[in-house]
Amino acid sequence: MPAEYYRADSENGDHIEDPSEDALYMLFDDLNDSDNTFVVIRPDEADPVWSASVTYLDEGGYEVVRRDSTRREHEVVTETSIGRIALDLTIWMAARDHPERAARAER
């Protein structure tokens, strides 16, 4: 069964469907500079219109990339607090279009 809204996948194979802010925090906390350098978050569909990624930077901190083709958004920022990243992404993703949410609203 696919995720209801979105999924998070890390380089090391960790996968969480519809992760909470706390679950995102834990995924980001597990990032390192050798074998688990990034997490990608996107809708669980074939051709997602939005995505976000968090990449561990060798010099410390994290690069956060947010893309939404329907809104013509592409933002890249550097952040040091994984708590701040998890909160910001949770809020940002709540404002994205989710096909399942639209389907339920039509019922």
KOLTORVO-732557 format. One record per atom (N, C-alpha, C): atom name; x, y, z; residue number from 1. Coordinates in steps of 0.001 Angstrom, whole numbers, plus 500000, padded with zeros to 6 digits. Example, Ala and Ser with C-alpha at 12.3 -4.5 7.8 and 13.67 -1.06 7.14 Angstrom:
! residues 2
<atom atom="N" X="513190" Y="494310" Z="507800" nr="1"/>
<atom atom="CA" X="512300" Y="495500" Z="507800" nr="1"/>
<atom atom="C" X="513200" Y="496700" Z="507800" nr="1"/>
<atom atom="N" X="512850" Y="497750" Z="507080" nr="2"/>
<atom atom="CA" X="513670" Y="498940" Z="507140" nr="2"/>
<atom atom="C" X="512900" Y="500030" Z="507870" nr="2"/>
This chain:
! residues 107
<atom atom="N" X="500844" Y="498822" Z="500000" nr="1"/>
<atom atom="CA" X="500000" Y="500000" Z="500000" nr="1"/>
<atom atom="C" X="500886" Y="501237" Z="500000" nr="1"/>
<atom atom="N" X="500642" Y="502179" Z="499094" nr="2"/>
<atom atom="CA" X="501467" Y="503378" Z="499039" nr="2"/>
<atom atom="C" X="501174" Y="504318" Z="500207" nr="2"/>
<atom atom="N" X="502069" Y="505257" Z="500400" nr="3"/>
<atom atom="CA" X="501864" Y="506263" Z="501441" nr="3"/>
<atom atom="C" X="500622" Y="507085" Z="501113" nr="3"/>
<atom atom="N" X="499943" Y="507567" Z="502131" nr="4"/>
<atom atom="CA" X="498743" Y="508364" Z="501897" nr="4"/>
<atom atom="C" X="499097" Y="509731" Z="501328" nr="4"/>
<atom atom="N" X="500170" Y="510347" Z="501824" nr="5"/>
<atom atom="CA" X="500549" Y="511673" Z="501368" nr="5"/>
<atom atom="C" X="501939" Y="511703" Z="500724" nr="5"/>
<atom atom="N" X="502946" Y="511229" Z="501444" nr="6"/>
<atom atom="CA" X="504307" Y="511280" Z="500923" nr="6"/>
<atom atom="C" X="505162" Y="510242" Z="501626" nr="6"/>
<atom atom="N" X="506368" Y="510062" Z="501110" nr="7"/>
<atom atom="CA" X="507291" Y="509098" Z="501712" nr="7"/>
<atom atom="C" X="508666" Y="509739" Z="501808" nr="7"/>
<atom atom="N" X="509460" Y="509223" Z="502720" nr="8"/>
<atom atom="CA" X="510840" Y="509685" Z="502887" nr="8"/>
<atom atom="C" X="511751" Y="508477" Z="502700" nr="8"/>
<atom atom="N" X="512762" Y="508648" Z="501868" nr="9"/>
<atom atom="CA" X="513735" Y="507587" Z="501594" nr="9"/>
<atom atom="C" X="515133" Y="508132" Z="501818" nr="9"/>
<atom atom="N" X="515939" Y="507385" Z="502564" nr="10"/>
<atom atom="CA" X="517321" Y="507809" Z="502778" nr="10"/>
<atom atom="C" X="518253" Y="506957" Z="501923" nr="10"/>
<atom atom="N" X="519452" Y="507442" Z="501760" nr="11"/>
<atom atom="CA" X="520449" Y="506756" Z="500937" nr="11"/>
<atom atom="C" X="520720" Y="505341" Z="501433" nr="11"/>
<atom atom="N" X="520655" Y="505125" Z="502739" nr="12"/>
<atom atom="CA" X="520973" Y="503801" Z="503280" nr="12"/>
<atom atom="C" X="519805" Y="502822" Z="503209" nr="12"/>
<atom atom="N" X="518692" Y="503239" Z="502604" nr="13"/>
<atom atom="CA" X="517565" Y="502337" Z="502419" nr="13"/>
<atom atom="C" X="516429" Y="502496" Z="503408" nr="13"/>
<atom atom="N" X="516583" Y="503358" Z="504405" nr="14"/>
<atom atom="CA" X="515472" Y="503606" Z="505322" nr="14"/>
<atom atom="C" X="514325" Y="504223" Z="504538" nr="14"/>
<atom atom="N" X="513113" Y="503783" Z="504848" nr="15"/>
<atom atom="CA" X="511926" Y="504243" Z="504139" nr="15"/>
<atom atom="C" X="510819" Y="504428" Z="505166" nr="15"/>
<atom atom="N" X="510192" Y="505604" Z="505164" nr="16"/>
<atom atom="CA" X="509076" Y="505866" Z="506070" nr="16"/>
<atom atom="C" X="507938" Y="506470" Z="505260" nr="16"/>
<atom atom="N" X="506756" Y="505872" Z="505389" nr="17"/>
<atom atom="CA" X="505573" Y="506416" Z="504735" nr="17"/>
<atom atom="C" X="504913" Y="507433" Z="505651" nr="17"/>
<atom atom="N" X="504560" Y="508582" Z="505078" nr="18"/>
<atom atom="CA" X="503914" Y="509664" Z="505813" nr="18"/>
<atom atom="C" X="504625" Y="509975" Z="507129" nr="18"/>
<atom atom="N" X="505924" Y="510289" Z="507070" nr="19"/>
<atom atom="CA" X="506675" Y="510520" Z="508301" nr="19"/>
<atom atom="C" X="506216" Y="511777" Z="509045" nr="19"/>
<atom atom="N" X="506210" Y="511672" Z="510348" nr="20"/>
<atom atom="CA" X="505913" Y="512817" Z="511207" nr="20"/>
<atom atom="C" X="507152" Y="513709" Z="511287" nr="20"/>
<atom atom="N" X="506996" Y="514839" Z="511920" nr="21"/>
<atom atom="CA" X="508134" Y="515736" Z="512155" nr="21"/>
<atom atom="C" X="509228" Y="515005" Z="512929" nr="21"/>
<atom atom="N" X="508838" Y="514226" Z="513950" nr="22"/>
<atom atom="CA" X="509814" Y="513480" Z="514742" nr="22"/>
<atom atom="C" X="510527" Y="512413" Z="513913" nr="22"/>
<atom atom="N" X="509782" Y="511742" Z="513033" nr="23"/>
<atom atom="CA" X="510399" Y="510718" Z="512177" nr="23"/>
<atom atom="C" X="511397" Y="511355" Z="511206" nr="23"/>
<atom atom="N" X="511043" Y="512529" Z="510666" nr="24"/>
<atom atom="CA" X="511990" Y="513235" Z="509792" nr="24"/>
<atom atom="C" X="513245" Y="513602" Z="510578" nr="24"/>
<atom atom="N" X="513064" Y="514104" Z="511789" nr="25"/>
<atom atom="CA" X="514201" Y="514458" Z="512635" nr="25"/>
<atom atom="C" X="515144" Y="513257" Z="512791" nr="25"/>
<atom atom="N" X="514576" Y="512094" Z="513060" nr="26"/>
<atom atom="CA" X="515406" Y="510895" Z="513252" nr="26"/>
<atom atom="C" X="516136" Y="510512" Z="511962" nr="26"/>
<atom atom="N" X="515456" Y="510629" Z="510816" nr="27"/>
<atom atom="CA" X="516130" Y="510343" Z="509543" nr="27"/>
<atom atom="C" X="517294" Y="511307" Z="509317" nr="27"/>
<atom atom="N" X="517074" Y="512586" Z="509595" nr="28"/>
<atom atom="CA" X="518130" Y="513585" Z="509399" nr="28"/>
<atom atom="C" X="519268" Y="513377" Z="510392" nr="28"/>
<atom atom="N" X="518936" Y="512970" Z="511603" nr="29"/>
<atom atom="CA" X="519951" Y="512733" Z="512626" nr="29"/>
<atom atom="C" X="520867" Y="511566" Z="512255" nr="29"/>
<atom atom="N" X="520370" Y="510634" Z="511450" nr="30"/>
<atom atom="CA" X="521157" Y="509478" Z="511009" nr="30"/>
<atom atom="C" X="522071" Y="509781" Z="509820" nr="30"/>
<atom atom="N" X="521954" Y="510963" Z="509232" nr="31"/>
<atom atom="CA" X="522797" Y="511292" Z="508076" nr="31"/>
<atom atom="C" X="524252" Y="511422" Z="508488" nr="31"/>
<atom atom="N" X="525148" Y="511035" Z="507583" nr="32"/>
<atom atom="CA" X="526585" Y="511130" Z="507839" nr="32"/>
<atom atom="C" X="527310" Y="511408" Z="506533" nr="32"/>
<atom atom="N" X="528628" Y="511481" Z="506580" nr="33"/>
<atom atom="CA" X="529397" Y="511831" Z="505379" nr="33"/>
<atom atom="C" X="529962" Y="510625" Z="504643" nr="33"/>
<atom atom="N" X="529495" Y="509404" Z="504977" nr="34"/>
<atom atom="CA" X="530065" Y="508238" Z="504301" nr="34"/>
<atom atom="C" X="529036" Y="507415" Z="503528" nr="34"/>
<atom atom="N" X="528035" Y="506862" Z="504195" nr="35"/>
<atom atom="CA" X="527136" Y="505946" Z="503502" nr="35"/>
<atom atom="C" X="525655" Y="506302" Z="503614" nr="35"/>
<atom atom="N" X="525356" Y="507453" Z="504183" nr="36"/>
<atom atom="CA" X="523966" Y="507886" Z="504333" nr="36"/>
<atom atom="C" X="523932" Y="509405" Z="504297" nr="36"/>
<atom atom="N" X="524129" Y="509967" Z="503119" nr="37"/>
<atom atom="CA" X="524329" Y="511407" Z="502986" nr="37"/>
<atom atom="C" X="523073" Y="512206" Z="502684" nr="37"/>
<atom atom="N" X="521960" Y="511555" Z="502309" nr="38"/>
<atom atom="CA" X="520770" Y="512327" Z="501938" nr="38"/>
<atom atom="C" X="519465" Y="511596" Z="502244" nr="38"/>
<atom atom="N" X="518404" Y="512406" Z="502328" nr="39"/>
<atom atom="CA" X="517028" Y="511931" Z="502454" nr="39"/>
<atom atom="C" X="516216" Y="512669" Z="501394" nr="39"/>
<atom atom="N" X="515353" Y="511945" Z="500694" nr="40"/>
<atom atom="CA" X="514454" Y="512541" Z="499703" nr="40"/>
<atom atom="C" X="513023" Y="512303" Z="500164" nr="40"/>
<atom atom="N" X="512212" Y="513349" Z="500084" nr="41"/>
<atom atom="CA" X="510813" Y="513275" Z="500483" nr="41"/>
<atom atom="C" X="509971" Y="513702" Z="499288" nr="41"/>
<atom atom="N" X="508970" Y="512898" Z="498958" nr="42"/>
<atom atom="CA" X="508131" Y="513197" Z="497794" nr="42"/>
<atom atom="C" X="506830" Y="512410" Z="497900" nr="42"/>
<atom atom="N" X="505825" Y="512831" Z="497121" nr="43"/>
<atom atom="CA" X="504590" Y="512044" Z="497085" nr="43"/>
<atom atom="C" X="504886" Y="510641" Z="496567" nr="43"/>
<atom atom="N" X="504107" Y="509698" Z="497013" nr="44"/>
<atom atom="CA" X="504282" Y="508309" Z="496595" nr="44"/>
<atom atom="C" X="503497" Y="508081" Z="495304" nr="44"/>
<atom atom="N" X="504019" Y="508635" Z="494206" nr="45"/>
<atom atom="CA" X="503390" Y="508512" Z="492900" nr="45"/>
<atom atom="C" X="504464" Y="508467" Z="491824" nr="45"/>
<atom atom="N" X="504067" Y="508074" Z="490629" nr="46"/>
<atom atom="CA" X="505030" Y="507853" Z="489540" nr="46"/>
<atom atom="C" X="505773" Y="509115" Z="489122" nr="46"/>
<atom atom="N" X="505084" Y="510222" Z="488993" nr="47"/>
<atom atom="CA" X="505710" Y="511454" Z="488525" nr="47"/>
<atom atom="C" X="505368" Y="512604" Z="489473" nr="47"/>
<atom atom="N" X="506031" Y="512660" Z="490637" nr="48"/>
<atom atom="CA" X="505662" Y="513664" Z="491642" nr="48"/>
<atom atom="C" X="505942" Y="515088" Z="491156" nr="48"/>
<atom atom="N" X="505040" Y="516005" Z="491513" nr="49"/>
<atom atom="CA" X="505201" Y="517405" Z="491110" nr="49"/>
<atom atom="C" X="506003" Y="518210" Z="492128" nr="49"/>
<atom atom="N" X="506224" Y="517652" Z="493305" nr="50"/>
<atom atom="CA" X="507045" Y="518338" Z="494304" nr="50"/>
<atom atom="C" X="507951" Y="517327" Z="494992" nr="50"/>
<atom atom="N" X="509030" Y="517843" Z="495543" nr="51"/>
<atom atom="CA" X="509953" Y="517008" Z="496316" nr="51"/>
<atom atom="C" X="510807" Y="517907" Z="497193" nr="51"/>
<atom atom="N" X="511403" Y="517281" Z="498179" nr="52"/>
<atom atom="CA" X="512350" Y="517968" Z="499049" nr="52"/>
<atom atom="C" X="513481" Y="516996" Z="499346" nr="52"/>
<atom atom="N" X="514671" Y="517542" Z="499521" nr="53"/>
<atom atom="CA" X="515794" Y="516693" Z="499901" nr="53"/>
<atom atom="C" X="516633" Y="517407" Z="500948" nr="53"/>
<atom atom="N" X="517250" Y="516592" Z="501791" nr="54"/>
<atom atom="CA" X="518158" Y="517096" Z="502818" nr="54"/>
<atom atom="C" X="519451" Y="516313" Z="502658" nr="54"/>
<atom atom="N" X="520552" Y="517028" Z="502484" nr="55"/>
<atom atom="CA" X="521857" Y="516411" Z="502256" nr="55"/>
<atom atom="C" X="522837" Y="516872" Z="503326" nr="55"/>
<atom atom="N" X="523535" Y="515918" Z="503911" nr="56"/>
<atom atom="CA" X="524567" Y="516225" Z="504898" nr="56"/>
<atom atom="C" X="525759" Y="516849" Z="504174" nr="56"/>
<atom atom="N" X="526274" Y="517951" Z="504681" nr="57"/>
<atom atom="CA" X="527426" Y="518626" Z="504073" nr="57"/>
<atom atom="C" X="528697" Y="518270" Z="504824" nr="57"/>
<atom atom="N" X="529758" Y="517974" Z="504090" nr="58"/>
<atom atom="CA" X="531039" Y="517613" Z="504703" nr="58"/>
<atom atom="C" X="531537" Y="518670" Z="505680" nr="58"/>
<atom atom="N" X="531313" Y="519928" Z="505364" nr="59"/>
<atom atom="CA" X="531806" Y="521007" Z="506210" nr="59"/>
<atom atom="C" X="530885" Y="521305" Z="507392" nr="59"/>
<atom atom="N" X="529845" Y="520496" Z="507545" nr="60"/>
<atom atom="CA" X="528889" Y="520682" Z="508637" nr="60"/>
<atom atom="C" X="527622" Y="521325" Z="508125" nr="60"/>
<atom atom="N" X="526547" Y="521015" Z="508732" nr="61"/>
<atom atom="CA" X="525262" Y="521544" Z="508309" nr="61"/>
<atom atom="C" X="524615" Y="520672" Z="507251" nr="61"/>
<atom atom="N" X="523527" Y="521190" Z="506710" nr="62"/>
<atom atom="CA" X="522713" Y="520433" Z="505768" nr="62"/>
<atom atom="C" X="522227" Y="521350" Z="504650" nr="62"/>
<atom atom="N" X="522175" Y="520821" Z="503447" nr="63"/>
<atom atom="CA" X="521572" Y="521536" Z="502330" nr="63"/>
<atom atom="C" X="520145" Y="521040" Z="502186" nr="63"/>
<atom atom="N" X="519208" Y="521963" Z="502147" nr="64"/>
<atom atom="CA" X="517794" Y="521631" Z="502001" nr="64"/>
<atom atom="C" X="517327" Y="522178" Z="500656" nr="64"/>
<atom atom="N" X="516759" Y="521298" Z="499836" nr="65"/>
<atom atom="CA" X="516256" Y="521691" Z="498516" nr="65"/>
<atom atom="C" X="514765" Y="521390" Z="498483" nr="65"/>
<atom atom="N" X="513990" Y="522400" Z="498096" nr="66"/>
<atom atom="CA" X="512541" Y="522242" Z="497945" nr="66"/>
<atom atom="C" X="512178" Y="522592" Z="496506" nr="66"/>
<atom atom="N" X="511386" Y="521711" Z="495880" nr="67"/>
<atom atom="CA" X="510935" Y="521956" Z="494506" nr="67"/>
<atom atom="C" X="509455" Y="521665" Z="494412" nr="67"/>
<atom atom="N" X="508759" Y="522521" Z="493693" nr="68"/>
<atom atom="CA" X="507345" Y="522310" Z="493410" nr="68"/>
<atom atom="C" X="507077" Y="522874" Z="492028" nr="68"/>
<atom atom="N" X="506938" Y="521994" Z="491044" nr="69"/>
<atom atom="CA" X="506789" Y="522450" Z="489662" nr="69"/>
<atom atom="C" X="505447" Y="523132" Z="489424" nr="69"/>
<atom atom="N" X="504410" Y="522789" Z="490169" nr="70"/>
<atom atom="CA" X="503111" Y="523440" Z="489969" nr="70"/>
<atom atom="C" X="503129" Y="524880" Z="490440" nr="70"/>
<atom atom="N" X="504008" Y="525204" Z="491365" nr="71"/>
<atom atom="CA" X="504113" Y="526571" Z="491889" nr="71"/>
<atom atom="C" X="505383" Y="527277" Z="491419" nr="71"/>
<atom atom="N" X="506137" Y="526599" Z="490571" nr="72"/>
<atom atom="CA" X="507401" Y="527119" Z="490054" nr="72"/>
<atom atom="C" X="508357" Y="527524" Z="491175" nr="72"/>
<atom atom="N" X="508438" Y="526673" Z="492184" nr="73"/>
<atom atom="CA" X="509321" Y="526906" Z="493326" nr="73"/>
<atom atom="C" X="510557" Y="526033" Z="493218" nr="73"/>
<atom atom="N" X="511684" Y="526620" Z="493501" nr="74"/>
<atom atom="CA" X="512944" Y="525881" Z="493640" nr="74"/>
<atom atom="C" X="513802" Y="526680" Z="494607" nr="74"/>
<atom atom="N" X="513935" Y="526160" Z="495806" nr="75"/>
<atom atom="CA" X="514654" Y="526860" Z="496856" nr="75"/>
<atom atom="C" X="515751" Y="525962" Z="497411" nr="75"/>
<atom atom="N" X="516942" Y="526542" Z="497592" nr="76"/>
<atom atom="CA" X="518067" Y="525825" Z="498184" nr="76"/>
<atom atom="C" X="518578" Y="526669" Z="499347" nr="76"/>
<atom atom="N" X="518620" Y="526061" Z="500538" nr="77"/>
<atom atom="CA" X="519129" Y="526753" Z="501722" nr="77"/>
<atom atom="C" X="520073" Y="525835" Z="502478" nr="77"/>
<atom atom="N" X="520916" Y="526430" Z="503300" nr="78"/>
<atom atom="CA" X="521792" Y="525680" Z="504189" nr="78"/>
<atom atom="C" X="521330" Y="525933" Z="505617" nr="78"/>
<atom atom="N" X="521259" Y="524865" Z="506401" nr="79"/>
<atom atom="CA" X="520759" Y="524954" Z="507768" nr="79"/>
<atom atom="C" X="521618" Y="524067" Z="508654" nr="79"/>
<atom atom="N" X="521724" Y="524421" Z="509925" nr="80"/>
<atom atom="CA" X="522513" Y="523615" Z="510860" nr="80"/>
<atom atom="C" X="521647" Y="522839" Z="511853" nr="80"/>
<atom atom="N" X="520396" Y="523236" Z="512032" nr="81"/>
<atom atom="CA" X="519518" Y="522614" Z="513021" nr="81"/>
<atom atom="C" X="518569" Y="521618" Z="512348" nr="81"/>
<atom atom="N" X="518722" Y="520319" Z="512670" nr="82"/>
<atom atom="CA" X="517820" Y="519334" Z="512071" nr="82"/>
<atom atom="C" X="516402" Y="519474" Z="512626" nr="82"/>
<atom atom="N" X="516269" Y="520010" Z="513831" nr="83"/>
<atom atom="CA" X="514942" Y="520275" Z="514372" nr="83"/>
<atom atom="C" X="514224" Y="521330" Z="513553" nr="83"/>
<atom atom="N" X="514945" Y="522364" Z="513184" nr="84"/>
<atom atom="CA" X="514386" Y="523442" Z="512360" nr="84"/>
<atom atom="C" X="514028" Y="522916" Z="510967" nr="84"/>
<atom atom="N" X="514907" Y="522071" Z="510410" nr="85"/>
<atom atom="CA" X="514649" Y="521496" Z="509083" nr="85"/>
<atom atom="C" X="513384" Y="520642" Z="509120" nr="85"/>
<atom atom="N" X="513269" Y="519770" Z="510115" nr="86"/>
<atom atom="CA" X="512100" Y="518886" Z="510218" nr="86"/>
<atom atom="C" X="510813" Y="519697" Z="510363" nr="86"/>
<atom atom="N" X="510830" Y="520733" Z="511186" nr="87"/>
<atom atom="CA" X="509654" Y="521579" Z="511375" nr="87"/>
<atom atom="C" X="509303" Y="522314" Z="510083" nr="87"/>
<atom atom="N" X="510284" Y="522979" Z="509470" nr="88"/>
<atom atom="CA" X="510033" Y="523738" Z="508243" nr="88"/>
<atom atom="C" X="509501" Y="522850" Z="507120" nr="88"/>
<atom atom="N" X="510096" Y="521664" Z="506953" nr="89"/>
<atom atom="CA" X="509639" Y="520771" Z="505891" nr="89"/>
<atom atom="C" X="508242" Y="520221" Z="506179" nr="89"/>
<atom atom="N" X="507936" Y="519939" Z="507430" nr="90"/>
<atom atom="CA" X="506602" Y="519460" Z="507785" nr="90"/>
<atom atom="C" X="505552" Y="520501" Z="507420" nr="90"/>
<atom atom="N" X="505828" Y="521753" Z="507731" nr="91"/>
<atom atom="CA" X="504905" Y="522848" Z="507388" nr="91"/>
<atom atom="C" X="504819" Y="523011" Z="505871" nr="91"/>
<atom atom="N" X="505973" Y="522999" Z="505190" nr="92"/>
<atom atom="CA" X="505998" Y="523173" Z="503738" nr="92"/>
<atom atom="C" X="505228" Y="522051" Z="503041" nr="92"/>
<atom atom="N" X="505445" Y="520809" Z="503478" nr="93"/>
<atom atom="CA" X="504785" Y="519679" Z="502830" nr="93"/>
<atom atom="C" X="503281" Y="519679" Z="503075" nr="93"/>
<atom atom="N" X="502833" Y="520186" Z="504207" nr="94"/>
<atom atom="CA" X="501397" Y="520245" Z="504497" nr="94"/>
<atom atom="C" X="500671" Y="521152" Z="503503" nr="94"/>
<atom atom="N" X="501384" Y="522095" Z="502912" nr="95"/>
<atom atom="CA" X="500788" Y="523022" Z="501945" nr="95"/>
<atom atom="C" X="500866" Y="522516" Z="500501" nr="95"/>
<atom atom="N" X="501473" Y="521360" Z="500287" nr="96"/>
<atom atom="CA" X="501593" Y="520807" Z="498927" nr="96"/>
<atom atom="C" X="500302" Y="520120" Z="498524" nr="96"/>
<atom atom="N" X="500161" Y="519917" Z="497213" nr="97"/>
<atom atom="CA" X="499029" Y="519171" Z="496669" nr="97"/>
<atom atom="C" X="499267" Y="517683" Z="496884" nr="97"/>
<atom atom="N" X="498239" Y="516998" Z="497369" nr="98"/>
<atom atom="CA" X="498307" Y="515557" Z="497602" nr="98"/>
<atom atom="C" X="497124" Y="514912" Z="496896" nr="98"/>
<atom atom="N" X="497364" Y="514075" Z="495887" nr="99"/>
<atom atom="CA" X="496262" Y="513452" Z="495148" nr="99"/>
<atom atom="C" X="495269" Y="512715" Z="496051" nr="99"/>
<atom atom="N" X="495749" Y="512010" Z="497062" nr="100"/>
<atom atom="CA" X="494855" Y="511281" Z="497953" nr="100"/>
<atom atom="C" X="493946" Y="512229" Z="498741" nr="100"/>
<atom atom="N" X="494479" Y="513356" Z="499146" nr="101"/>
<atom atom="CA" X="493689" Y="514333" Z="499899" nr="101"/>
<atom atom="C" X="492570" Y="514861" Z="499007" nr="101"/>
<atom atom="N" X="492874" Y="515147" Z="497746" nr="102"/>
<atom atom="CA" X="491861" Y="515650" Z="496810" nr="102"/>
<atom atom="C" X="490798" Y="514583" Z="496550" nr="102"/>
<atom atom="N" X="491202" Y="513342" Z="496408" nr="103"/>
<atom atom="CA" X="490251" Y="512245" Z="496149" nr="103"/>
<atom atom="C" X="489294" Y="512069" Z="497321" nr="103"/>
<atom atom="N" X="489793" Y="512179" Z="498561" nr="104"/>
<atom atom="CA" X="488932" Y="512042" Z="499740" nr="104"/>
<atom atom="C" X="487964" Y="513199" Z="499832" nr="104"/>
<atom atom="N" X="488393" Y="514398" Z="499458" nr="105"/>
<atom atom="CA" X="487540" Y="515581" Z="499546" nr="105"/>
<atom atom="C" X="486371" Y="515489" Z="498554" nr="105"/>
<atom atom="N" X="486574" Y="514771" Z="497451" nr="106"/>
<atom atom="CA" X="485534" Y="514635" Z="496435" nr="106"/>
<atom atom="C" X="484482" Y="513606" Z="496829" nr="106"/>
<atom atom="N" X="484760" Y="512767" Z="497787" nr="107"/>
<atom atom="CA" X="483807" Y="511712" Z="498189" nr="107"/>
<atom atom="C" X="482629" Y="512255" Z="498923" nr="107"/>
